[in-house]
């Protein structure tokens, strides 16, 4: 059954933001951080992308072994995004097509692939915490404040 609407907010984030509804906070399961093994079936740029992002995500403590499939899907989507982008650069946005009434220009199918892979990369990136906003959301920590409160003023 597909879930609709906003994804649930992590408990740590609810605690930071407050609980206006006064509902009981449920803790979500937290597997221990651990670096997943790279799947053997990842090849080419997908493998390169894995090797690029895993060390950093591991250092940040954002990975567990159960993240392996989502991470592999992200890497495959990133490889597809790169391939579609390269094809568009090489062949252009319009390509010749031979039809029964002669040759005409049609939109390169890589346009749609680029759009599809971009969406997939954004979705998986969000799940894995690959942008600053996502990392804050995943860690449950508030973003650093630029507000100079009383303590900050007194300690200057």
MODELLER restraints for C-alpha pairs under 7 A, 6 or more apart:
rsr = mdl.restraints
at = mdl.atoms
rsr.add(forms.Gaussian(group=physical.xy_distance, feature=features.Distance(at['CA:10:A'], at['CA:140:A']), mean=6.96, stdev=0.5))
rsr.add(forms.Gaussian(group=physical.xy_distance, feature=features.Distance(at['CA:11:A'], at['CA:25:A']), mean=6.40, stdev=0.5))
rsr.add(forms.Gaussian(group=physical.xy_distance, feature=features.Distance(at['CA:11:A'], at['CA:26:A']), mean=6.61, stdev=0.5))
rsr.add(forms.Gaussian(group=physical.xy_distance, feature=features.Distance(at['CA:11:A'], at['CA:27:A']), mean=5.86, stdev=0.5))
rsr.add(forms.Gaussian(group=physical.xy_distance, feature=features.Distance(at['CA:11:A'], at['CA:28:A']), mean=7.00, stdev=0.5))
rsr.add(forms.Gaussian(group=physical.xy_distance, feature=features.Distance(at['CA:12:A'], at['CA:140:A']), mean=4.85, stdev=0.5))
rsr.add(forms.Gaussian(group=physical.xy_distance, feature=features.Distance(at['CA:13:A'], at['CA:137:A']), mean=6.98, stdev=0.5))
rsr.add(forms.Gaussian(group=physical.xy_distance, feature=features.Distance(at['CA:13:A'], at['CA:140:A']), mean=4.62, stdev=0.5))
rsr.add(forms.Gaussian(group=physical.xy_distance, feature=features.Distance(at['CA:13:A'], at['CA:141:A']), mean=6.87, stdev=0.5))
rsr.add(forms.Gaussian(group=physical.xy_distance, feature=features.Distance(at['CA:31:A'], at['CA:64:A']), mean=6.65, stdev=0.5))
rsr.add(forms.Gaussian(group=physical.xy_distance, feature=features.Distance(at['CA:32:A'], at['CA:64:A']), mean=6.45, stdev=0.5))
rsr.add(forms.Gaussian(group=physical.xy_distance, feature=features.Distance(at['CA:33:A'], at['CA:61:A']), mean=5.56, stdev=0.5))
rsr.add(forms.Gaussian(group=physical.xy_distance, feature=features.Distance(at['CA:33:A'], at['CA:62:A']), mean=6.66, stdev=0.5))
rsr.add(forms.Gaussian(group=physical.xy_distance, feature=features.Distance(at['CA:33:A'], at['CA:63:A']), mean=5.54, stdev=0.5))
rsr.add(forms.Gaussian(group=physical.xy_distance, feature=features.Distance(at['CA:33:A'], at['CA:64:A']), mean=4.70, stdev=0.5))
rsr.add(forms.Gaussian(group=physical.xy_distance, feature=features.Distance(at['CA:34:A'], at['CA:63:A']), mean=5.89, stdev=0.5))
rsr.add(forms.Gaussian(group=physical.xy_distance, feature=features.Distance(at['CA:34:A'], at['CA:64:A']), mean=4.47, stdev=0.5))
rsr.add(forms.Gaussian(group=physical.xy_distance, feature=features.Distance(at['CA:34:A'], at['CA:65:A']), mean=5.83, stdev=0.5))
rsr.add(forms.Gaussian(group=physical.xy_distance, feature=features.Distance(at['CA:35:A'], at['CA:58:A']), mean=5.91, stdev=0.5))
rsr.add(forms.Gaussian(group=physical.xy_distance, feature=features.Distance(at['CA:35:A'], at['CA:63:A']), mean=5.98, stdev=0.5))
rsr.add(forms.Gaussian(group=physical.xy_distance, feature=features.Distance(at['CA:35:A'], at['CA:64:A']), mean=5.80, stdev=0.5))
rsr.add(forms.Gaussian(group=physical.xy_distance, feature=features.Distance(at['CA:35:A'], at['CA:65:A']), mean=6.00, stdev=0.5))
rsr.add(forms.Gaussian(group=physical.xy_distance, feature=features.Distance(at['CA:36:A'], at['CA:64:A']), mean=6.27, stdev=0.5))
rsr.add(forms.Gaussian(group=physical.xy_distance, feature=features.Distance(at['CA:36:A'], at['CA:65:A']), mean=4.33, stdev=0.5))
rsr.add(forms.Gaussian(group=physical.xy_distance, feature=features.Distance(at['CA:36:A'], at['CA:68:A']), mean=5.59, stdev=0.5))
rsr.add(forms.Gaussian(group=physical.xy_distance, feature=features.Distance(at['CA:45:A'], at['CA:79:A']), mean=5.26, stdev=0.5))
rsr.add(forms.Gaussian(group=physical.xy_distance, feature=features.Distance(at['CA:46:A'], at['CA:75:A']), mean=4.60, stdev=0.5))
rsr.add(forms.Gaussian(group=physical.xy_distance, feature=features.Distance(at['CA:46:A'], at['CA:76:A']), mean=5.06, stdev=0.5))
rsr.add(forms.Gaussian(group=physical.xy_distance, feature=features.Distance(at['CA:46:A'], at['CA:78:A']), mean=6.72, stdev=0.5))
rsr.add(forms.Gaussian(group=physical.xy_distance, feature=features.Distance(at['CA:46:A'], at['CA:79:A']), mean=5.08, stdev=0.5))
rsr.add(forms.Gaussian(group=physical.xy_distance, feature=features.Distance(at['CA:49:A'], at['CA:75:A']), mean=5.71, stdev=0.5))
rsr.add(forms.Gaussian(group=physical.xy_distance, feature=features.Distance(at['CA:50:A'], at['CA:75:A']), mean=6.02, stdev=0.5))
rsr.add(forms.Gaussian(group=physical.xy_distance, feature=features.Distance(at['CA:57:A'], at['CA:63:A']), mean=6.11, stdev=0.5))
rsr.add(forms.Gaussian(group=physical.xy_distance, feature=features.Distance(at['CA:70:A'], at['CA:124:A']), mean=6.79, stdev=0.5))
rsr.add(forms.Gaussian(group=physical.xy_distance, feature=features.Distance(at['CA:74:A'], at['CA:121:A']), mean=5.81, stdev=0.5))
rsr.add(forms.Gaussian(group=physical.xy_distance, feature=features.Distance(at['CA:74:A'], at['CA:124:A']), mean=5.34, stdev=0.5))
rsr.add(forms.Gaussian(group=physical.xy_distance, feature=features.Distance(at['CA:74:A'], at['CA:125:A']), mean=6.98, stdev=0.5))
rsr.add(forms.Gaussian(group=physical.xy_distance, feature=features.Distance(at['CA:77:A'], at['CA:117:A']), mean=5.48, stdev=0.5))
rsr.add(forms.Gaussian(group=physical.xy_distance, feature=features.Distance(at['CA:77:A'], at['CA:120:A']), mean=6.16, stdev=0.5))
rsr.add(forms.Gaussian(group=physical.xy_distance, feature=features.Distance(at['CA:77:A'], at['CA:121:A']), mean=5.73, stdev=0.5))
rsr.add(forms.Gaussian(group=physical.xy_distance, feature=features.Distance(at['CA:78:A'], at['CA:121:A']), mean=6.05, stdev=0.5))
rsr.add(forms.Gaussian(group=physical.xy_distance, feature=features.Distance(at['CA:80:A'], at['CA:117:A']), mean=6.20, stdev=0.5))
rsr.add(forms.Gaussian(group=physical.xy_distance, feature=features.Distance(at['CA:81:A'], at['CA:114:A']), mean=5.50, stdev=0.5))
rsr.add(forms.Gaussian(group=physical.xy_distance, feature=features.Distance(at['CA:81:A'], at['CA:117:A']), mean=5.10, stdev=0.5))
rsr.add(forms.Gaussian(group=physical.xy_distance, feature=features.Distance(at['CA:81:A'], at['CA:118:A']), mean=6.31, stdev=0.5))
rsr.add(forms.Gaussian(group=physical.xy_distance, feature=features.Distance(at['CA:84:A'], at['CA:110:A']), mean=5.06, stdev=0.5))
rsr.add(forms.Gaussian(group=physical.xy_distance, feature=features.Distance(at['CA:84:A'], at['CA:113:A']), mean=6.11, stdev=0.5))
rsr.add(forms.Gaussian(group=physical.xy_distance, feature=features.Distance(at['CA:84:A'], at['CA:114:A']), mean=5.30, stdev=0.5))
rsr.add(forms.Gaussian(group=physical.xy_distance, feature=features.Distance(at['CA:85:A'], at['CA:114:A']), mean=6.38, stdev=0.5))
rsr.add(forms.Gaussian(group=physical.xy_distance, feature=features.Distance(at['CA:87:A'], at['CA:110:A']), mean=6.69, stdev=0.5))
rsr.add(forms.Gaussian(group=physical.xy_distance, feature=features.Distance(at['CA:88:A'], at['CA:110:A']), mean=6.31, stdev=0.5))
rsr.add(forms.Gaussian(group=physical.xy_distance, feature=features.Distance(at['CA:93:A'], at['CA:107:A']), mean=5.96, stdev=0.5))
rsr.add(forms.Gaussian(group=physical.xy_distance, feature=features.Distance(at['CA:93:A'], at['CA:108:A']), mean=5.26, stdev=0.5))
rsr.add(forms.Gaussian(group=physical.xy_distance, feature=features.Distance(at['CA:93:A'], at['CA:111:A']), mean=6.92, stdev=0.5))
rsr.add(forms.Gaussian(group=physical.xy_distance, feature=features.Distance(at['CA:94:A'], at['CA:105:A']), mean=5.83, stdev=0.5))
rsr.add(forms.Gaussian(group=physical.xy_distance, feature=features.Distance(at['CA:94:A'], at['CA:106:A']), mean=5.36, stdev=0.5))
rsr.add(forms.Gaussian(group=physical.xy_distance, feature=features.Distance(at['CA:94:A'], at['CA:107:A']), mean=4.60, stdev=0.5))
rsr.add(forms.Gaussian(group=physical.xy_distance, feature=features.Distance(at['CA:94:A'], at['CA:108:A']), mean=5.25, stdev=0.5))
rsr.add(forms.Gaussian(group=physical.xy_distance, feature=features.Distance(at['CA:95:A'], at['CA:105:A']), mean=5.32, stdev=0.5))
rsr.add(forms.Gaussian(group=physical.xy_distance, feature=features.Distance(at['CA:95:A'], at['CA:106:A']), mean=5.50, stdev=0.5))
rsr.add(forms.Gaussian(group=physical.xy_distance, feature=features.Distance(at['CA:95:A'], at['CA:107:A']), mean=6.27, stdev=0.5))
rsr.add(forms.Gaussian(group=physical.xy_distance, feature=features.Distance(at['CA:95:A'], at['CA:108:A']), mean=5.65, stdev=0.5))
rsr.add(forms.Gaussian(group=physical.xy_distance, feature=features.Distance(at['CA:96:A'], at['CA:103:A']), mean=6.47, stdev=0.5))
rsr.add(forms.Gaussian(group=physical.xy_distance, feature=features.Distance(at['CA:96:A'], at['CA:104:A']), mean=5.59, stdev=0.5))
rsr.add(forms.Gaussian(group=physical.xy_distance, feature=features.Distance(at['CA:96:A'], at['CA:105:A']), mean=4.48, stdev=0.5))
rsr.add(forms.Gaussian(group=physical.xy_distance, feature=features.Distance(at['CA:96:A'], at['CA:106:A']), mean=6.26, stdev=0.5))
rsr.add(forms.Gaussian(group=physical.xy_distance, feature=features.Distance(at['CA:97:A'], at['CA:103:A']), mean=5.53, stdev=0.5))
rsr.add(forms.Gaussian(group=physical.xy_distance, feature=features.Distance(at['CA:97:A'], at['CA:104:A']), mean=5.36, stdev=0.5))
rsr.add(forms.Gaussian(group=physical.xy_distance, feature=features.Distance(at['CA:97:A'], at['CA:105:A']), mean=5.82, stdev=0.5))
rsr.add(forms.Gaussian(group=physical.xy_distance, feature=features.Distance(at['CA:97:A'], at['CA:106:A']), mean=6.35, stdev=0.5))
rsr.add(forms.Gaussian(group=physical.xy_distance, feature=features.Distance(at['CA:98:A'], at['CA:104:A']), mean=6.47, stdev=0.5))
rsr.add(forms.Gaussian(group=physical.xy_distance, feature=features.Distance(at['CA:126:A'], at['CA:134:A']), mean=5.69, stdev=0.5))
rsr.add(forms.Gaussian(group=physical.xy_distance, feature=features.Distance(at['CA:129:A'], at['CA:135:A']), mean=4.58, stdev=0.5))
rsr.add(forms.Gaussian(group=physical.xy_distance, feature=features.Distance(at['CA:129:A'], at['CA:138:A']), mean=6.43, stdev=0.5))
rsr.add(forms.Gaussian(group=physical.xy_distance, feature=features.Distance(at['CA:136:A'], at['CA:142:A']), mean=6.60, stdev=0.5))
rsr.add(forms.Gaussian(group=physical.xy_distance, feature=features.Distance(at['CA:136:A'], at['CA:143:A']), mean=6.54, stdev=0.5))
